[in-house]
Amino acid sequence: MLGILPRRLPVLALGAAVALLAAARGGADTVAPLPYPLVYVRAPYFGASAQNSVWPDTVRPLVPDPGAVLVVLSASGTREVLFPLAGYRSLIDTPAGRPLSVGSVADPNVSFDGRWVLFTWYHDLTQRNGQRDGLSTAGADLYKLDLVNRQLVRLTTQRHTPNSGNGASFDPASSQSNFPRVGVFNTGGT
């Protein structure tokens, strides 16, 4: 199956992790060298005896744990964090006084030419709307990162655009309005 892929394909996304694990020899921590870089999300794991880790899925797609980062594993075996980095702070809505680890990366998708990776960034998962499994008040947005020159492009913003034709009030200052007390979630880009 891999023989039909273009020979210049420099990056393969998260789905290649299965192939990576199948190619591993000698133990769980041994990784066979790959002829291309692998882009993946490194998410927090609290251990078997601690609270369960929460990763985006079909049941709770909007409440991942904070701290997941976008990483590239090079063909030589070195790892590099691609996002979040302090240099991108001006393009994200994570508050300036907060560490970047309060946000989280999800949904990586690498372009067919291997040049760009599209992903979701949850701006601040520690500020929630107060309900059980509450949603972030900061929301999430889509970004793309050029894997060659590391240029970051923000694709969406936290703009709330409700259906105002139904007669409902969306005044954020009124506690009786239908204005949601959560951020806008632009997720799952492909």
C-alpha positions as CSV (number, residue, x, y, z in Angstrom):
1,M,0.0,0.0,0.0
2,L,2.8,2.4,0.8
3,G,4.3,1.8,-2.6
4,I,1.6,3.9,-4.3
5,L,2.3,7.0,-2.2
6,P,4.4,9.7,-3.9
7,R,8.1,9.3,-3.1
8,R,8.4,12.9,-2.1
9,L,5.8,12.6,0.7
10,P,7.8,14.1,3.6
11,V,5.3,13.9,6.4
12,L,2.7,11.3,7.4
13,A,0.0,12.1,10.0
14,L,-1.2,10.4,13.1
15,G,-2.7,7.5,11.2
16,A,0.8,6.2,10.6
17,A,1.3,5.6,14.3
18,V,-0.3,2.2,13.8
19,A,2.3,1.4,11.1
20,L,5.0,2.8,13.4
21,L,4.0,0.5,16.2
22,A,3.8,-2.5,13.9
23,A,7.3,-1.7,12.7
24,A,8.8,-1.5,16.2
25,R,11.1,-4.3,17.2
26,G,12.5,-5.2,20.6
27,G,10.0,-3.7,23.0
28,A,7.4,-1.0,23.5
29,D,10.0,1.9,23.6
30,T,11.9,0.8,20.5
31,V,10.9,2.6,17.3
32,A,12.2,1.4,13.9
33,P,13.6,4.4,11.9
34,L,11.1,5.8,9.3
35,P,12.2,7.4,6.0
36,Y,10.0,10.4,6.7
37,P,9.0,12.7,9.6
38,L,5.9,11.8,11.6
39,V,3.6,14.6,12.9
40,Y,1.5,13.7,16.0
41,V,-0.1,15.1,19.1
42,R,1.6,14.4,22.4
43,A,-1.1,14.5,25.1
44,P,-0.9,14.3,28.9
45,Y,-1.2,10.9,30.5
46,F,-1.9,10.8,34.2
47,G,-1.1,7.1,34.8
48,A,-3.3,4.1,35.5
49,S,-3.9,4.9,39.1
50,A,-4.7,8.7,38.6
51,Q,-7.7,10.3,37.0
52,N,-8.4,9.2,33.4
53,S,-6.9,11.3,30.6
54,V,-9.5,12.9,28.4
55,W,-8.8,13.1,24.7
56,P,-11.3,14.4,22.1
57,D,-13.6,11.6,20.9
58,T,-17.2,11.3,19.7
59,V,-18.7,11.4,23.2
60,R,-16.8,14.5,24.5
61,P,-15.2,16.2,21.5
62,L,-14.9,19.6,23.1
63,V,-13.3,18.8,26.6
64,P,-9.8,17.5,26.1
65,D,-7.2,17.8,28.9
66,P,-5.0,20.9,28.7
67,G,-1.4,20.4,27.7
68,A,-1.4,18.5,24.4
69,V,1.2,19.7,21.9
70,L,2.0,19.2,18.2
71,V,5.2,17.4,17.7
72,V,7.3,16.1,14.8
73,L,9.4,13.0,15.0
74,S,12.2,13.2,12.4
75,A,13.6,10.3,10.4
76,S,16.7,10.5,12.6
77,G,14.6,10.0,15.8
78,T,14.7,13.5,17.2
79,R,11.5,15.2,18.4
80,E,10.6,18.8,18.1
81,V,7.6,20.6,19.5
82,L,5.9,22.5,16.6
83,F,3.1,24.2,18.5
84,P,2.4,25.9,20.9
85,L,5.5,28.1,21.1
86,A,6.0,31.5,22.6
87,G,6.7,33.0,19.2
88,Y,3.1,32.3,18.1
89,R,1.5,34.0,21.2
90,S,0.3,37.0,19.1
91,L,-1.8,34.7,16.9
92,I,-3.6,32.8,19.6
93,D,-6.2,33.8,22.2
94,T,-4.5,32.1,25.2
95,P,-4.3,35.0,27.8
96,A,-0.9,36.6,28.0
97,G,-0.6,36.0,31.7
98,R,-1.3,32.2,31.4
99,P,1.1,29.5,30.4
100,L,0.6,27.9,27.0
101,S,0.0,24.6,28.7
102,V,-3.5,25.7,29.6
103,G,-4.4,25.2,25.9
104,S,-4.4,22.0,23.9
105,V,-3.8,20.8,20.3
106,A,-6.1,18.3,18.6
107,D,-7.2,17.0,15.2
108,P,-3.9,17.2,13.2
109,N,-4.3,16.7,9.4
110,V,-1.3,16.8,7.1
111,S,-1.7,18.1,3.6
112,F,-1.3,15.7,0.7
113,D,2.0,17.4,-0.3
114,G,3.3,17.1,3.3
115,R,4.0,20.8,3.5
116,W,1.2,22.0,5.9
117,V,-0.5,20.6,9.0
118,L,-4.0,21.7,9.9
119,F,-5.0,21.5,13.6
120,T,-7.3,22.7,16.3
121,W,-6.0,24.8,19.2
122,Y,-8.1,25.0,22.4
123,H,-7.1,28.4,23.8
124,D,-7.6,27.8,27.6
125,L,-9.1,24.6,29.0
126,T,-8.8,25.7,32.6
127,Q,-11.5,28.3,32.3
128,R,-14.8,26.5,32.0
129,N,-18.4,27.5,32.2
130,G,-19.0,25.9,35.6
131,Q,-21.1,22.9,34.6
132,R,-20.1,19.3,35.1
133,D,-17.7,18.6,32.2
134,G,-18.1,22.3,31.4
135,L,-17.0,23.7,28.1
136,S,-14.1,26.2,27.8
137,T,-15.1,29.8,27.9
138,A,-12.2,30.5,25.5
139,G,-13.2,28.1,22.7
140,A,-11.0,26.7,20.0
141,D,-9.8,27.7,16.5
142,L,-8.3,26.2,13.4
143,Y,-4.7,26.9,12.4
144,K,-2.3,25.7,9.8
145,L,1.4,25.5,10.1
146,D,3.9,25.4,7.3
147,L,6.2,22.5,8.1
148,V,9.1,24.0,6.0
149,N,9.4,27.5,7.3
150,R,7.2,27.2,10.5
151,Q,4.8,30.0,9.4
152,L,1.6,29.8,11.4
153,V,-1.7,30.9,9.8
154,R,-4.9,31.4,11.9
155,L,-7.9,30.3,9.9
156,T,-10.8,31.0,12.3
157,T,-11.6,33.5,15.1
158,Q,-13.8,33.5,18.2
159,R,-16.7,35.3,16.4
160,H,-20.2,34.3,17.7
161,T,-22.7,34.5,14.9
162,P,-26.1,33.4,16.3
163,N,-29.3,33.0,14.4
164,S,-30.9,36.3,15.1
165,G,-34.0,35.7,13.0
166,N,-35.7,33.5,15.5
167,G,-36.5,36.3,18.0
168,A,-34.2,35.1,20.7
169,S,-32.0,37.6,22.6
170,F,-28.3,37.1,22.3
171,D,-27.2,40.0,24.6
172,P,-24.1,38.8,26.5
173,A,-24.8,41.3,29.3
174,S,-28.2,39.8,30.1
175,S,-28.4,36.7,32.2
176,Q,-31.8,35.9,30.7
177,S,-30.5,35.9,27.1
178,N,-29.8,32.8,24.9
179,F,-26.1,33.9,24.6
180,P,-24.0,30.8,25.3
181,R,-21.6,31.1,28.2
182,V,-18.8,29.3,26.3
183,G,-16.4,30.1,23.5
184,V,-16.8,29.3,19.9
185,F,-15.5,25.9,18.9
186,N,-14.0,25.8,15.4
187,T,-12.7,22.2,15.4
188,G,-12.3,19.1,13.2
189,G,-10.8,20.8,10.1
190,T,-9.8,18.6,7.1
